Amino acid sequence: MARKNPFMNIMGDPAPDDNKAILQYTNKGASKSLIHSLDELAAQADRLLEGEAVVELDPDIIDGSFVRDRLEDDEEDFADLLAAIRDRGQDSPILVRPHPTTPGRYMVVFGHRRLRAAKALSRKVRAVVKDLKDSDHLVAQGQENSARANLSFIEKALFAAEIARRQFDGDNAIALSALSIDRATFSKMMAVSTIPKEILDGVGAAKGIGRDRWYELKNLLERPSTLEQASSFIRSEDFKAKTGDDRFNSLLAFVKSLGKQPRPKNAKTQKWSSDDKAMSADIRNDGKTYTFALKAKNAAGFGDYIAENLAELYRAYRSKQDQQGV
């Protein structure tokens, strides 16, 4: 039975030109695991395990991948997996590689949740051991997750950004192949990944939130004052009480509301000129400030005169106010 394409609602279809670019990358031999169809991605991940010896390893000697691909785990899904492994055993092995820096240990390529379940059940984990380069490790990890894991858009974006940060290549072909995405989606992923970590950690995986809404939030947060208020908002108890997509939705609604604050009323303006027309002034009153802009050859002299007599003018004003009982 064909797997449902998890990218359909989140990111859309790849661009044809980028498909060609990714195929060119595959043909160059940098990675042999590039397939665009998610059914094919799953099959490719399976083929990494086919014909290989399956061994049983102590979970305590296996470390996580050097690149994180989840912001949070779905505890309900994990509970189902745990129950299934407890009842039926581990159906499919995980893929590990010899640890690149620590002899005698291994690193997970894919199968993190099966490893976690084995630890929770105090069982050994069934695994295939393959010696992979970092770049091939990431392609295999990304393709396995693209085909099977319910990763959200933001989790994929952060995974892609981490691959790009490591600069395995000059054209980001490894990131494109690892997640089977086009360059337009990759570009938006890179933009969204720049949202401050505090905001991303506060919101979480947001499984139902796709590319366009994350990109909208990213653009709104570019104003420093908005980002500052958003940071305060996610620390509020009301925000922390929310879960899942509700966190994202409430943050986006809050940020949008900041742009709808009532604007001050239009300033009132008027003009004044002396009887002899030698002096004129533009007068502006916006409710908080009242300004004169004098226009004349000797505007500076008249302005100085007003400034010198402000105290007297103010006393006359106050006297008139008192007489009127204001």
Wavefront OBJ file of the C-alpha trace (Angstrom):
o trace
v 0.000 0.000 0.000
v 1.436 3.378 -0.989
v 2.228 5.745 1.826
v 0.468 9.075 1.959
v 2.743 11.914 0.943
v 3.290 13.910 4.191
v 4.540 16.935 2.235
v 1.295 17.402 0.277
v -0.321 19.851 2.665
v 2.795 21.304 4.186
v 5.077 22.217 1.335
v 3.554 21.479 -2.066
v 5.136 19.762 -5.038
v 8.813 20.130 -6.001
v 9.720 22.376 -8.901
v 10.768 20.480 -12.065
v 14.045 22.373 -12.426
v 15.048 21.486 -8.901
v 14.211 17.827 -9.519
v 16.819 17.883 -12.304
v 19.341 19.548 -10.025
v 18.824 16.920 -7.346
v 19.167 14.087 -9.855
v 22.430 15.601 -11.053
v 23.647 15.573 -7.463
v 22.730 11.885 -7.147
v 24.533 11.014 -10.353
v 27.668 12.729 -9.112
v 27.920 10.008 -6.462
v 27.951 12.252 -3.395
v 24.963 10.254 -2.202
v 23.239 7.229 -3.696
v 19.974 7.713 -1.810
v 18.127 10.416 -3.728
v 14.545 9.583 -4.786
v 11.736 12.097 -5.108
v 8.667 9.967 -4.473
v 8.116 9.486 -0.763
v 7.160 5.865 -1.434
v 10.541 5.524 -3.107
v 12.206 7.299 -0.195
v 10.770 4.711 2.157
v 11.886 1.907 -0.141
v 15.357 3.441 -0.345
v 15.556 3.543 3.442
v 14.482 -0.108 3.511
v 17.201 -0.986 1.009
v 19.823 0.447 3.339
v 18.879 -2.410 5.626
v 18.320 -5.180 3.064
v 20.915 -7.926 2.938
v 22.699 -6.557 5.982
v 23.313 -8.514 9.150
v 20.990 -7.515 11.970
v 22.675 -7.409 15.352
v 21.382 -6.782 18.844
v 23.020 -3.866 20.629
v 22.821 -2.480 24.134
v 20.916 0.855 23.834
v 23.307 2.398 26.342
v 26.188 2.321 23.834
v 24.198 4.130 21.126
v 24.123 7.933 20.929
v 21.620 10.114 19.092
v 22.295 11.601 15.674
v 24.611 14.582 15.528
v 21.720 16.575 14.021
v 18.424 16.829 15.847
v 15.300 16.402 13.711
v 12.527 16.732 16.300
v 11.550 19.636 18.513
v 9.391 17.336 20.619
v 8.114 13.777 20.574
v 4.442 12.894 20.288
v 3.995 11.026 23.546
v 0.732 9.409 22.463
v 2.342 8.005 19.312
v 5.346 6.862 21.312
v 3.095 5.080 23.817
v 1.512 3.168 20.913
v 4.950 2.234 19.582
v 6.097 1.151 23.021
v 3.039 -1.062 23.448
v 3.532 -2.602 20.006
v 7.187 -3.443 20.652
v 6.316 -4.814 24.079
v 3.659 -7.097 22.584
v 5.161 -8.098 19.219
v 8.807 -7.236 19.480
v 10.768 -4.858 17.239
v 9.538 -5.442 13.674
v 12.254 -3.511 11.814
v 15.831 -2.750 12.809
v 17.234 0.716 13.277
v 20.242 1.977 11.324
v 23.374 2.967 13.218
v 26.944 3.816 12.270
v 30.146 3.395 14.253
v 30.537 6.544 16.328
v 32.841 8.889 14.371
v 34.781 10.042 17.438
v 34.203 7.507 20.235
v 35.463 3.944 19.671
v 33.163 1.208 20.889
v 30.029 3.339 20.581
v 27.450 3.864 17.837
v 25.366 6.752 16.513
v 21.761 6.475 15.357
v 21.101 7.300 11.715
v 17.384 6.593 11.966
v 15.183 4.783 14.455
v 15.455 7.122 17.430
v 12.025 6.223 18.780
v 12.651 2.474 18.476
v 15.899 3.016 20.380
v 14.042 4.978 23.047
v 11.465 2.197 23.331
v 14.177 -0.446 23.752
v 15.703 1.601 26.572
v 12.313 1.999 28.243
v 11.723 -1.784 28.024
v 15.292 -2.616 29.115
v 15.779 -4.621 25.933
v 18.508 -4.796 23.366
v 17.723 -3.033 20.113
v 17.875 -4.754 16.738
v 20.138 -2.740 14.447
v 22.014 -2.714 11.161
v 25.487 -1.205 11.383
v 26.765 0.747 8.349
v 29.872 2.879 8.058
v 28.532 6.172 6.653
v 29.990 9.612 6.067
v 28.297 12.531 7.806
v 26.687 13.697 4.554
v 25.259 10.248 3.725
v 24.123 9.898 7.339
v 22.054 13.075 6.993
v 20.551 12.085 3.646
v 19.500 8.708 5.044
v 18.143 10.282 8.227
v 16.229 12.929 6.324
v 14.759 10.547 3.760
v 13.659 8.043 6.386
v 11.932 10.777 8.359
v 10.405 12.307 5.221
v 8.907 8.952 4.299
v 7.761 7.765 7.708
v 8.017 10.279 10.537
v 5.334 12.860 11.169
v 7.756 15.749 11.278
v 6.292 19.238 11.082
v 7.367 21.976 8.714
v 9.394 23.792 11.363
v 11.202 20.582 12.347
v 12.109 19.977 8.710
v 13.194 23.626 8.388
v 15.548 23.390 11.356
v 16.932 20.085 10.071
v 17.577 21.645 6.649
v 19.188 24.697 8.246
v 21.535 22.506 10.263
v 22.609 20.643 7.137
v 23.200 23.950 5.328
v 25.186 25.291 8.290
v 27.620 22.398 8.026
v 28.415 23.322 4.398
v 28.849 19.842 2.957
v 28.375 21.297 -0.521
v 28.116 24.631 -2.262
v 24.604 24.337 -3.638
v 22.684 22.743 -0.724
v 21.951 19.666 -2.829
v 22.366 17.420 0.214
v 19.652 19.315 2.097
v 17.385 19.182 -0.954
v 17.844 15.449 -1.330
v 17.578 14.695 2.389
v 14.128 16.277 2.579
v 13.030 15.928 -1.067
v 12.241 19.634 -1.368
v 12.570 22.290 -4.066
v 14.710 25.400 -3.760
v 11.760 27.732 -3.161
v 10.729 25.697 -0.127
v 14.350 25.476 1.008
v 14.665 29.258 0.812
v 11.606 29.760 3.010
v 12.877 27.110 5.392
v 16.124 29.032 5.778
v 14.213 32.243 6.448
v 11.917 30.659 9.019
v 14.843 28.944 10.766
v 16.182 32.398 11.732
v 13.286 32.960 14.146
v 14.929 33.228 17.587
v 15.354 29.921 19.414
v 13.358 31.190 22.385
v 10.304 31.621 20.152
v 10.762 28.271 18.405
v 11.216 26.378 21.659
v 8.191 28.121 23.126
v 5.932 27.230 20.203
v 7.196 23.682 19.718
v 6.644 21.371 16.761
v 3.234 22.809 15.741
v 2.415 19.714 13.679
v -0.479 21.277 11.773
v 1.206 24.566 10.845
v 2.630 24.795 7.341
v 5.157 26.865 5.453
v 3.130 29.971 4.645
v 1.945 30.662 8.177
v 5.435 30.181 9.627
v 6.773 32.555 6.978
v 4.085 35.092 7.896
v 5.121 34.910 11.551
v 8.785 35.272 10.632
v 8.078 38.483 8.681
v 5.995 39.959 11.506
v 8.767 39.273 14.033
v 11.372 41.227 12.084
v 10.384 44.453 13.843
v 12.419 44.567 17.118
v 9.541 45.964 19.182
v 7.238 43.188 17.951
v 9.829 40.505 18.719
v 10.298 41.914 22.215
v 6.564 41.794 22.918
v 6.288 38.307 21.401
v 9.073 37.087 23.713
v 7.167 38.422 26.701
v 3.945 36.844 25.446
v 5.385 33.311 25.208
v 6.562 33.585 28.814
v 3.018 34.277 30.020
v 1.136 31.608 31.931
v -1.765 31.861 29.501
v 0.502 30.945 26.583
v 2.250 28.139 28.473
v -1.115 26.586 29.302
v -1.763 26.030 25.581
v -0.547 22.993 23.676
v 0.164 21.938 20.092
v -0.991 24.204 17.281
v -2.859 26.441 19.740
v 0.474 27.888 20.846
v 1.362 28.944 17.330
v -2.136 30.245 16.610
v -2.257 32.342 19.779
v 1.209 33.808 19.142
v 0.380 34.701 15.535
v -2.910 36.297 16.602
v -1.114 38.289 19.293
v 1.588 39.519 16.918
v -0.996 40.497 14.323
v -2.956 42.446 16.935
v 0.089 44.615 17.575
v -0.289 46.080 14.102
v -3.918 46.965 14.747
v -3.373 49.384 17.601
v -5.505 52.517 17.196
v -3.637 55.238 15.400
v -3.599 58.776 16.762
v -6.123 61.105 15.234
v -4.972 63.200 12.345
v -3.225 66.350 13.436
v -5.078 69.614 13.000
v -3.223 72.232 10.987
v -3.817 75.905 10.310
v -1.952 78.912 8.970
v -1.421 82.376 10.439
v -0.050 85.555 8.907
v 0.532 89.027 10.289
v -1.532 91.966 9.088
v 1.411 93.319 7.130
v 2.043 89.873 5.594
v 5.661 90.086 6.693
v 5.366 87.056 8.967
v 3.525 83.763 8.607
v 3.367 80.514 10.522
v 2.256 76.934 9.976
v 0.550 75.658 13.125
v 0.139 71.952 13.897
v -1.732 70.348 16.795
v -1.800 66.529 17.163
v -3.232 66.530 20.667
v 0.121 66.012 22.368
v 2.316 68.616 20.730
v 1.585 72.095 19.405
v 4.113 73.506 16.973
v 4.707 76.771 15.139
v 6.836 76.940 12.035
v 7.634 80.620 11.399
v 8.264 81.845 7.869
v 9.855 85.253 7.254
v 13.189 86.857 6.644
v 13.400 87.739 10.310
v 11.674 84.553 11.553
v 14.622 83.837 13.833
v 14.307 87.231 15.507
v 10.576 86.830 16.131
v 11.152 83.277 17.337
v 13.748 84.483 19.835
v 11.330 87.141 21.036
v 8.610 84.529 21.658
v 11.072 82.282 23.486
v 12.227 85.152 25.704
v 8.648 85.974 26.635
v 7.279 82.475 27.097
v 7.130 82.832 30.880
v 5.116 86.034 30.601
v 2.840 84.553 27.940
v 2.220 81.503 30.132
v 1.330 83.668 33.153
v -1.130 85.614 31.017
v -2.631 82.328 29.810
v -3.002 80.974 33.349
v -4.548 84.258 34.534
v -7.147 84.063 31.765
v -7.875 80.413 32.641
v -8.388 81.354 36.297
v -10.743 84.177 35.366
v -12.780 81.756 33.286
v -12.794 79.204 36.084
v -11.077 76.551 33.976
l 1 2 3 4 5 6 7 8 9 10 11 12 13 14 15 16 17 18 19 20 21 22 23 24 25 26 27 28 29 30 31 32 33 34 35 36 37 38 39 40 41 42 43 44 45 46 47 48 49 50 51 52 53 54 55 56 57 58 59 60 61 62 63 64 65 66 67 68 69 70 71 72 73 74 75 76 77 78 79 80 81 82 83 84 85 86 87 88 89 90 91 92 93 94 95 96 97 98 99 100 101 102 103 104 105 106 107 108 109 110 111 112 113 114 115 116 117 118 119 120 121 122 123 124 125 126 127 128 129 130 131 132 133 134 135 136 137 138 139 140 141 142 143 144 145 146 147 148 149 150 151 152 153 154 155 156 157 158 159 160 161 162 163 164 165 166 167 168 169 170 171 172 173 174 175 176 177 178 179 180 181 182 183 184 185 186 187 188 189 190 191 192 193 194 195 196 197 198 199 200 201 202 203 204 205 206 207 208 209 210 211 212 213 214 215 216 217 218 219 220 221 222 223 224 225 226 227 228 229 230 231 232 233 234 235 236 237 238 239 240 241 242 243 244 245 246 247 248 249 250 251 252 253 254 255 256 257 258 259 260 261 262 263 264 265 266 267 268 269 270 271 272 273 274 275 276 277 278 279 280 281 282 283 284 285 286 287 288 289 290 291 292 293 294 295 296 297 298 299 300 301 302 303 304 305 306 307 308 309 310 311 312 313 314 315 316 317 318 319 320 321 322 323 324 325 326
